[in-house]
């Protein structure tokens, strides 16, 4: 009984902290700005471009669903693309309530319809994040190549302070912990309490290593490219909705997706506040780099964020809410087949 009483309290506290993060960053983003300018910009926006952007947002879901299937196959789990899609959609929906809870919810949802062990599917989800990080670094490289001045301006204006020594310390701890785990794995597994934990972590590592066992590496690369090209156009096409940003180049699009991803990393509900602040500073940097007003850049960045972020949230809500009955139907079908 004690466990069940603590669980809801922990969830509520997590949501409250997440909302506090969102509120704080939103306050930082909005302070000192003229809301009338933003309202006027939103009123004259061409939302047909937003509709085009939403198509690419949905495509990213589909590509990710098919790619997840490819990642699970080496472990002997061939799942349906539809169950993969709805499990992913459910995970994104959960992220809107409790940040970072979507990964576990996604793996659990897949187990409910396909009986893929949670530890193994969770390992492939972690692998996805590693691959996404590599793709993100690729976009960062393109941004540094074509928009170095904007990156420099963003770094100076945002107050981001990267400490290389702290990054090296964290990496050393992770690498050292991984080595120790494999050295003492058998001994730890024999301990009754630790055995289940060790097996779960081992399952995660099995999921992580599936990238070396992929049967269709070419398709994996193509779908990965499809995901990030879709992300790129979902972000870039929104720029054409606003007259002030309709002349943005492809290189500007690289910069926007990098800055936007940085904003979404912060554990605020649905990226609210953090994404808006990132776009404010990002567009300020873009405008400064071409000799335009930083204030106008900030206003346009916020206007962009008030179109782009709701678009992302609406897609998450719609796909997530559809996923609930679809997953329930798939579970019932799986149960009826088992009975026969």
LOKOLTI-649099 format. One record per residue (C-alpha): x, y, z. Coordinates in steps of 0.1 Angstrom, whole numbers, plus 5000, padded with zeros to 4 digits. Example, Ala and Ser with C-alpha at 12.3 -4.5 7.8 and 13.67 -1.06 7.14 Angstrom:
<nodes>
<node u="5123" v="4955" w="5078"/>
<node u="5137" v="4989" w="5071"/>
</nodes>
This chain:
<nodes>
<node u="5000" v="5000" w="5000"/>
<node u="5029" v="5023" w="5008"/>
<node u="5042" v="5020" w="4973"/>
<node u="5010" v="5029" w="4956"/>
<node u="5006" v="5060" w="4977"/>
<node u="5040" v="5073" w="4968"/>
<node u="5037" v="5067" w="4931"/>
<node u="5010" v="5092" w="4924"/>
<node u="5027" v="5118" w="4946"/>
<node u="5060" v="5113" w="4927"/>
<node u="5042" v="5117" w="4894"/>
<node u="5024" v="5149" w="4906"/>
<node u="5057" v="5164" w="4918"/>
<node u="5074" v="5156" w="4885"/>
<node u="5045" v="5173" w="4866"/>
<node u="5047" v="5203" w="4889"/>
<node u="5084" v="5207" w="4885"/>
<node u="5081" v="5203" w="4847"/>
<node u="5054" v="5230" w="4846"/>
<node u="5076" v="5252" w="4868"/>
<node u="5104" v="5248" w="4843"/>
<node u="5080" v="5257" w="4815"/>
<node u="5067" v="5287" w="4833"/>
<node u="5101" v="5300" w="4842"/>
<node u="5115" v="5297" w="4806"/>
<node u="5083" v="5312" w="4792"/>
<node u="5087" v="5342" w="4815"/>
<node u="5123" v="5346" w="4804"/>
<node u="5112" v="5344" w="4767"/>
<node u="5084" v="5369" w="4770"/>
<node u="5098" v="5395" w="4793"/>
<node u="5103" v="5429" w="4777"/>
<node u="5087" v="5421" w="4744"/>
<node u="5059" v="5439" w="4726"/>
<node u="5030" v="5414" w="4724"/>
<node u="5012" v="5436" w="4697"/>
<node u="5040" v="5430" w="4672"/>
<node u="5037" v="5392" w="4678"/>
<node u="4999" v="5393" w="4676"/>
<node u="5001" v="5412" w="4643"/>
<node u="5026" v="5387" w="4629"/>
<node u="5005" v="5358" w="4639"/>
<node u="4974" v="5374" w="4623"/>
<node u="4991" v="5379" w="4589"/>
<node u="5008" v="5345" w="4588"/>
<node u="5002" v="5321" w="4558"/>
<node u="4991" v="5289" w="4576"/>
<node u="4991" v="5269" w="4544"/>
<node u="5028" v="5265" w="4549"/>
<node u="5021" v="5252" w="4584"/>
<node u="4999" v="5226" w="4569"/>
<node u="5027" v="5215" w="4546"/>
<node u="5050" v="5214" w="4576"/>
<node u="5026" v="5191" w="4594"/>
<node u="5028" v="5165" w="4566"/>
<node u="5065" v="5162" w="4572"/>
<node u="5059" v="5160" w="4610"/>
<node u="5036" v="5130" w="4604"/>
<node u="5061" v="5114" w="4580"/>
<node u="5087" v="5114" w="4607"/>
<node u="5065" v="5093" w="4628"/>
<node u="5060" v="5067" w="4601"/>
<node u="5097" v="5065" w="4592"/>
<node u="5106" v="5061" w="4629"/>
<node u="5080" v="5033" w="4633"/>
<node u="5094" v="5013" w="4603"/>
<node u="5130" v="5019" w="4615"/>
<node u="5121" v="5006" w="4650"/>
<node u="5109" v="4974" w="4634"/>
<node u="5143" v="4970" w="4617"/>
<node u="5160" v="4975" w="4650"/>
<node u="5140" v="4949" w="4668"/>
<node u="5143" v="4922" w="4641"/>
<node u="5179" v="4911" w="4650"/>
<node u="5165" v="4901" w="4685"/>
<node u="5139" v="4879" w="4668"/>
<node u="5109" v="4903" w="4671"/>
<node u="5092" v="4911" w="4639"/>
<node u="5064" v="4935" w="4648"/>
<node u="5037" v="4952" w="4627"/>
<node u="5045" v="4987" w="4615"/>
<node u="5011" v="4999" w="4628"/>
<node u="5018" v="4987" w="4664"/>
<node u="5052" v="5003" w="4662"/>
<node u="5036" v="5036" w="4651"/>
<node u="5009" v="5036" w="4678"/>
<node u="5034" v="5027" w="4706"/>
<node u="5057" v="5056" w="4695"/>
<node u="5027" v="5079" w="4694"/>
<node u="5016" v="5068" w="4729"/>
<node u="5051" v="5075" w="4741"/>
<node u="5051" v="5110" w="4727"/>
<node u="5018" v="5116" w="4744"/>
<node u="5032" v="5106" w="4777"/>
<node u="5061" v="5130" w="4772"/>
<node u="5035" v="5159" w="4772"/>
<node u="5025" v="5149" w="4808"/>
<node u="5058" v="5138" w="4824"/>
<node u="5090" v="5147" w="4804"/>
<node u="5111" v="5116" w="4795"/>
<node u="5084" v="5092" w="4806"/>
<node u="5075" v="5085" w="4770"/>
<node u="5105" v="5061" w="4764"/>
<node u="5093" v="5037" w="4792"/>
<node u="5056" v="5041" w="4782"/>
<node u="5065" v="5033" w="4746"/>
<node u="5084" v="5001" w="4755"/>
<node u="5055" v="4991" w="4778"/>
<node u="5029" v="4998" w="4752"/>
<node u="5048" v="4976" w="4727"/>
<node u="5050" v="4948" w="4752"/>
<node u="5012" v="4950" w="4756"/>
<node u="5006" v="4944" w="4718"/>
<node u="5037" v="4924" w="4706"/>
<node u="5051" v="4909" w="4739"/>
<node u="5086" v="4923" w="4731"/>
<node u="5105" v="4924" w="4765"/>
<node u="5106" v="4959" w="4778"/>
<node u="5143" v="4958" w="4786"/>
<node u="5152" v="4949" w="4750"/>
<node u="5129" v="4974" w="4733"/>
<node u="5140" v="5001" w="4758"/>
<node u="5176" v="4993" w="4747"/>
<node u="5167" v="5000" w="4711"/>
<node u="5150" v="5033" w="4722"/>
<node u="5183" v="5044" w="4738"/>
<node u="5201" v="5034" w="4706"/>
<node u="5177" v="5056" w="4687"/>
<node u="5187" v="5085" w="4709"/>
<node u="5223" v="5078" w="4702"/>
<node u="5216" v="5077" w="4664"/>
<node u="5196" v="5109" w="4668"/>
<node u="5225" v="5126" w="4686"/>
<node u="5248" v="5117" w="4657"/>
<node u="5223" v="5131" w="4632"/>
<node u="5220" v="5163" w="4653"/>
<node u="5258" v="5166" w="4653"/>
<node u="5256" v="5163" w="4615"/>
<node u="5232" v="5193" w="4614"/>
<node u="5254" v="5211" w="4638"/>
<node u="5284" v="5205" w="4615"/>
<node u="5264" v="5219" w="4586"/>
<node u="5254" v="5249" w="4607"/>
<node u="5290" v="5256" w="4617"/>
<node u="5300" v="5254" w="4580"/>
<node u="5273" v="5277" w="4567"/>
<node u="5262" v="5298" w="4597"/>
<node u="5292" v="5301" w="4619"/>
<node u="5285" v="5338" w="4628"/>
<node u="5249" v="5329" w="4638"/>
<node u="5262" v="5301" w="4661"/>
<node u="5287" v="5324" w="4677"/>
<node u="5261" v="5351" w="4682"/>
<node u="5236" v="5325" w="4697"/>
<node u="5264" v="5313" w="4721"/>
<node u="5271" v="5349" w="4733"/>
<node u="5234" v="5359" w="4737"/>
<node u="5220" v="5328" w="4753"/>
<node u="5246" v="5326" w="4781"/>
<node u="5252" v="5289" w="4775"/>
<node u="5284" v="5279" w="4792"/>
<node u="5299" v="5246" w="4782"/>
<node u="5325" v="5231" w="4805"/>
<node u="5347" v="5205" w="4787"/>
<node u="5361" v="5191" w="4819"/>
<node u="5326" v="5183" w="4833"/>
<node u="5317" v="5166" w="4800"/>
<node u="5349" v="5145" w="4802"/>
<node u="5341" v="5136" w="4838"/>
<node u="5306" v="5124" w="4830"/>
<node u="5319" v="5104" w="4800"/>
<node u="5346" v="5088" w="4821"/>
<node u="5320" v="5077" w="4848"/>
<node u="5297" v="5062" w="4821"/>
<node u="5326" v="5043" w="4804"/>
<node u="5340" v="5032" w="4838"/>
<node u="5306" v="5021" w="4850"/>
<node u="5300" v="5001" w="4818"/>
<node u="5333" v="4983" w="4820"/>
<node u="5327" v="4974" w="4857"/>
<node u="5292" v="4961" w="4849"/>
<node u="5305" v="4936" w="4823"/>
<node u="5335" v="4926" w="4845"/>
<node u="5313" v="4918" w="4875"/>
<node u="5280" v="4909" w="4857"/>
<node u="5280" v="4872" w="4866"/>
<node u="5288" v="4879" w="4903"/>
<node u="5261" v="4906" w="4905"/>
<node u="5235" v="4884" w="4888"/>
<node u="5239" v="4857" w="4914"/>
<node u="5228" v="4881" w="4942"/>
<node u="5190" v="4876" w="4946"/>
<node u="5181" v="4913" w="4948"/>
<node u="5205" v="4925" w="4921"/>
<node u="5198" v="4896" w="4897"/>
<node u="5167" v="4912" w="4881"/>
<node u="5184" v="4946" w="4878"/>
<node u="5214" v="4931" w="4861"/>
<node u="5192" v="4911" w="4837"/>
<node u="5173" v="4943" w="4829"/>
<node u="5205" v="4963" w="4822"/>
<node u="5218" v="4934" w="4802"/>
<node u="5186" v="4934" w="4781"/>
<node u="5192" v="4971" w="4775"/>
<node u="5227" v="4965" w="4762"/>
<node u="5213" v="4937" w="4739"/>
<node u="5190" v="4964" w="4724"/>
<node u="5219" v="4988" w="4721"/>
<node u="5240" v="4963" w="4702"/>
<node u="5214" v="4955" w="4676"/>
<node u="5229" v="4982" w="4653"/>
<node u="5258" v="4958" w="4647"/>
<node u="5234" v="4930" w="4638"/>
<node u="5210" v="4948" w="4615"/>
<node u="5200" v="4927" w="4584"/>
<node u="5191" v="4957" w="4563"/>
<node u="5216" v="4984" w="4571"/>
<node u="5208" v="5003" w="4539"/>
<node u="5172" v="5007" w="4549"/>
<node u="5181" v="5017" w="4584"/>
<node u="5202" v="5046" w="4570"/>
<node u="5175" v="5056" w="4545"/>
<node u="5148" v="5057" w="4572"/>
<node u="5171" v="5076" w="4595"/>
<node u="5177" v="5102" w="4568"/>
<node u="5140" v="5102" w="4561"/>
<node u="5133" v="5110" w="4598"/>
<node u="5157" v="5139" w="4599"/>
<node u="5149" v="5153" w="4565"/>
<node u="5112" v="5153" w="4576"/>
<node u="5122" v="5171" w="4609"/>
<node u="5141" v="5196" w="4588"/>
<node u="5112" v="5205" w="4565"/>
<node u="5087" v="5205" w="4594"/>
<node u="5109" v="5232" w="4610"/>
<node u="5120" v="5251" w="4578"/>
<node u="5086" v="5253" w="4560"/>
<node u="5071" v="5272" w="4590"/>
<node u="5095" v="5301" w="4582"/>
<node u="5076" v="5307" w="4549"/>
<node u="5044" v="5314" w="4569"/>
<node u="5059" v="5347" w="4581"/>
<node u="5069" v="5375" w="4557"/>
<node u="5098" v="5385" w="4579"/>
<node u="5114" v="5350" w="4577"/>
<node u="5102" v="5339" w="4543"/>
<node u="5136" v="5347" w="4528"/>
<node u="5155" v="5323" w="4551"/>
<node u="5179" v="5300" w="4533"/>
<node u="5184" v="5263" w="4536"/>
<node u="5214" v="5271" w="4558"/>
<node u="5191" v="5291" w="4581"/>
<node u="5170" v="5259" w="4584"/>
<node u="5200" v="5239" w="4596"/>
<node u="5205" v="5265" w="4623"/>
<node u="5168" v="5265" w="4633"/>
<node u="5166" v="5227" w="4638"/>
<node u="5198" v="5227" w="4659"/>
<node u="5186" v="5255" w="4682"/>
<node u="5151" v="5240" w="4683"/>
<node u="5164" v="5206" w="4693"/>
<node u="5185" v="5222" w="4721"/>
<node u="5153" v="5238" w="4734"/>
<node u="5134" v="5205" w="4734"/>
<node u="5161" v="5187" w="4754"/>
<node u="5152" v="5207" w="4785"/>
<node u="5127" v="5188" w="4807"/>
<node u="5098" v="5213" w="4804"/>
<node u="5063" v="5200" w="4796"/>
<node u="5060" v="5197" w="4758"/>
<node u="5091" v="5219" w="4754"/>
<node u="5069" v="5249" w="4764"/>
<node u="5090" v="5279" w="4775"/>
<node u="5124" v="5263" w="4767"/>
<node u="5117" v="5260" w="4730"/>
<node u="5103" v="5295" w="4729"/>
<node u="5133" v="5309" w="4746"/>
<node u="5157" v="5290" w="4723"/>
<node u="5139" v="5303" w="4692"/>
<node u="5140" v="5339" w="4706"/>
<node u="5178" v="5337" w="4710"/>
<node u="5182" v="5317" w="4678"/>
<node u="5163" v="5342" w="4656"/>
<node u="5181" v="5371" w="4673"/>
<node u="5214" v="5355" w="4663"/>
<node u="5202" v="5350" w="4627"/>
<node u="5190" v="5386" w="4624"/>
<node u="5223" v="5399" w="4639"/>
<node u="5244" v="5378" w="4616"/>
<node u="5228" v="5396" w="4586"/>
<node u="5229" v="5431" w="4601"/>
<node u="5192" v="5433" w="4612"/>
<node u="5177" v="5443" w="4645"/>
<node u="5181" v="5418" w="4674"/>
<node u="5148" v="5430" w="4689"/>
<node u="5130" v="5422" w="4657"/>
<node u="5147" v="5388" w="4655"/>
<node u="5136" v="5380" w="4691"/>
<node u="5100" v="5390" w="4682"/>
<node u="5101" v="5369" w="4651"/>
<node u="5116" v="5340" w="4669"/>
<node u="5088" v="5340" w="4695"/>
<node u="5062" v="5343" w="4667"/>
<node u="5078" v="5314" w="4649"/>
<node u="5078" v="5294" w="4682"/>
<node u="5041" v="5302" w="4688"/>
<node u="5033" v="5285" w="4654"/>
<node u="5059" v="5257" w="4653"/>
<node u="5055" v="5244" w="4689"/>
<node u="5017" v="5242" w="4689"/>
<node u="5020" v="5224" w="4656"/>
<node u="5043" v="5198" w="4672"/>
<node u="5020" v="5195" w="4703"/>
<node u="4988" v="5191" w="4682"/>
<node u="5005" v="5163" w="4662"/>
<node u="5015" v="5146" w="4695"/>
<node u="4980" v="5150" w="4709"/>
<node u="4962" v="5138" w="4679"/>
<node u="4984" v="5108" w="4672"/>
<node u="4987" v="5100" w="4709"/>
<node u="4949" v="5101" w="4715"/>
<node u="4943" v="5079" w="4684"/>
<node u="4970" v="5055" w="4697"/>
<node u="4950" v="5047" w="4729"/>
<node u="4920" v="5029" w="4712"/>
<node u="4943" v="5015" w="4684"/>
<node u="4966" v="4999" w="4710"/>
<node u="4936" v="4986" w="4730"/>
<node u="4922" v="4970" w="4698"/>
<node u="4956" v="4954" w="4691"/>
<node u="4958" v="4940" w="4727"/>
<node u="4923" v="4925" w="4724"/>
<node u="4932" v="4910" w="4690"/>
<node u="4964" v="4895" w="4705"/>
<node u="4945" v="4881" w="4735"/>
<node u="4918" v="4865" w="4713"/>
<node u="4944" v="4848" w="4691"/>
<node u="4961" v="4835" w="4722"/>
<node u="4928" v="4820" w="4734"/>
<node u="4925" v="4801" w="4701"/>
</nodes>
